[in-house]
Amino acid sequence: MKRGYLLIGVLAVSSIFLFVSALKYPSEQADFLEKRAVLVIRKVGHLLLHQAGDSSSRVLPVKRVNDHTFQLEFQSEFSFKPDTLVRIIRQNLSANNLPLNYMVSVFDCVSNELVYGFEINPGRNNIISCMGRVQPKGCYSIQIAFLDFGLKQGVNPRVYQLGSAFTLISLIGYVGFLYFKRKKSNVIGESNFVRLGIFSFFKDQRLLKSGAETIELSDKETKLLEIFAAQQNQLIDRERLLKEVWENDGIFTARSLDMFVSRLRKILKSDPSIQIINVYGKGYKLEILNG
C-alpha cells in the first residue's frame, strides 16, 4: 500500500512540475504569432494612411501594451472613416490567421480619450457602431486587444501535452490503485488465514491484519512467519529455518535469521500474548498464550 501511495505521489509531483514548466517555457509558436501580429498591425496602419491620402508619413513601431494588446501609433495626423477602419482590420486579421475575437479602441493622442471602438466576436454579437461618420483629422493611436491571444503566450504545446498525459496517468493510476486495493481487501476476506493472537495471517497475500490495520510483509518475513504459524509453541531448529527460508539465496548467515526474527518481533509487539523465544544454541519458538 505504501508503494501505491508513493507511486501516486511521484506521478502527481511530476504532473505539477510539467505544468509549471509548460507555463514558463517560451513557446516558438507564441513568439511567431506575436511577430505576425506586429507585421499585420503595421500593414493596417499603412493602409489607413493610404486611404486618408497620406503616402509619405511613417507608421511608428507597434508597441505591446500587455499580453494580449498591441498599440499602433502614427507620425502624422490623419482622418478616417469607421467603415474603412473596420473593413481594413477585419480583412487583414482574418487573412493572416490571427485570433478572431478582438476589440479595437481608437484614442486621441492629446486627451487620451476614446473616440471610437468596436468588437468582433464570432461567438457573440459583433459590436460595431457609428458607421458612415467621418472622424476629423487628428492625432490618433489604435489599440487592438486579442481576447484569446494572451492565453497562448508562453506555453509550449509539447510540454503542455506531456503534462496532460502525466495527469491522466496519475488519475488512472489512482483509480486503479483504489480498485485493486478494494479488490485485494475482498480477496483477503475470503482467503484462508491463520489466527495468531489478535492477528490474521494471510500468507498468500503476504499480509498481517489486526482490525483495520494491514501490515505488508516481505518475502522472507512471510516464509519465516509461515513456519512459526504452522508449529506454534514448538521449538524449530535454526538450521531448518535457514534452509527453508534462505536455501534459494545460495549464501546465508545466522545473522540474517536473527535480523528477520527481530523484525517479526517488532511487527507482533502490539499483541503481548505473542512472543518469539530464542532457545540458546537450538532455535526459536513462537509462543502464543491461550493459543
Secondary structure, 3 states (H helix, E strand, C coil): CHHHHHHHHHHHHHHHHHHHHHHHCCCHHHHHHHHHHHHHHHHHHHHHHHHCCCCCCCECCCEECCCCEEEEEECCCEEECHHHHHHHHHHHHHHCCCCCCEEEEEEECCCCCEEEEEEECCCCCCECCCCCCCEEEECEEEEEEECCHHHHCCCCHHHHHHHHHHHHHHHHHHHHHHHHHHHHHHHHHHCCCEEECCEEEECCCCEEEECCEEEECCHHHHHHHHHHHHCCCCEEEHHHHHHHHHHHHCCCCHHHHHHHHHHHHHHHCCCCCEEEEEECCCEEEEEECCC
